[in-house]
Amino acid sequence: MYDYETLRVTREDNVVTAQLHRPESRNAINMRMVNELSALIDVIDDADDVSVLVLRGSPDAFTCGIDLRDFAGQKKREIYGLQKWERMCRDLEKLNKFTVAAVQG
């Protein structure tokens, strides 16, 4: 549950904190982060001993949004990736836990 490339995930009692961790891009959300957030949401959704998910950014930026390099004009349009992004957002909205976005900066 806690080994991700683009997230720093910790747990204290019944609270899981996921810090967006792509400092080189001001936490721009790329497809890897979408996939990792989706996986984390699935784990938390099934965890009876977790009641809160806290999403954090860095002190400088929560996130600057989608990483457009994953959807660059030279690449074939990645409709599937956009669908995964939308599904992850819906799953986060429907998560059966208290969810807090600790926005800073």
N, C-alpha and C positions, 0 to 999 in steps of 0.2 A: 504493500500500500504506500510505502514511503520512498520509493526509489524512482525518481523522475529526473529528466534532464532539464525541463523548463519550469519546474515547480520545486519549491522547498516545502515539504509537508512535515508537520509536527503534530503531535497529539498530547494533550494534557487532560486527563480524566475523560470527560465525554465531549470535549471540544477538539475538532481537527482544524488546524490552520494551514492554508495553502497560500504560500507567497509566490506570486508570479516572479519568475527569475530569468529574465533575458535582459540584463542591464545594458548590454551593447546596443540594444534596439529600443530602449525605454519601454521594455516589456511588451513590445508589439506581439500580438497573438498570431503565431504561425500555425500551420497544420499539426506540427508535433505537439504544441501546447493544447490545441483543440482535442487531439487524441488522448493526451494525458489527463486533461480535465474531464473528458468523458469517462475514462477508466476510473478516476478518483470518485466521480459522482456515483458510478455504479457500485463501487465498494462501500461508500458511505450510505447509500440508499439501503443496502442490505444489512448494515451494521446496527444491531439492536442497542449496542452500548455507546453509540454516538448520537448526540442530539443537536449539535451545533457545528456548522461549517463557517469558518471565517476566511474570506478571500482578502489578501493584502497585496499591495504593490510595493514599490520601493519608496523611500522618502521623497525622491524627485518626481516620480510618476507612478500612478496606479497602473495605467497602460495607455499607450498612445493609439490603441485600436488594432485593427487587423494589419498584419504584415503583408503589404501589397506585393512584396517580392515573390510571395508564393502564388500570386495571381498576375504576374507580369504580362504585358502585352505580347511579348515574343513567344510566350508559352501557349500551348493549347489551353483554351478556356477550361478551368477546373470546376465544372458544375458540381461534381460529387463533393469536392472539398467545401464548397459553399453550403451544400445540403448538410454536411457533417457539422459545420459551424452552427447552422440553425437548429439542428437536432440537439447539440450540446447545450445551447441556450435554453431551449424548451425543457430539457431534462433538468437543468439547474433551476428553472422556474418552478417545476413540479416536484422538486426534491422534498421529501417528507421530513425534513429537518429545518430548524431555524437557520437561516442563511444571512450572514452579515458581510457587507463589502466595506472594509476599513480603508476608505479612500484618503490618501494623503497627497499633498503636492498639487 
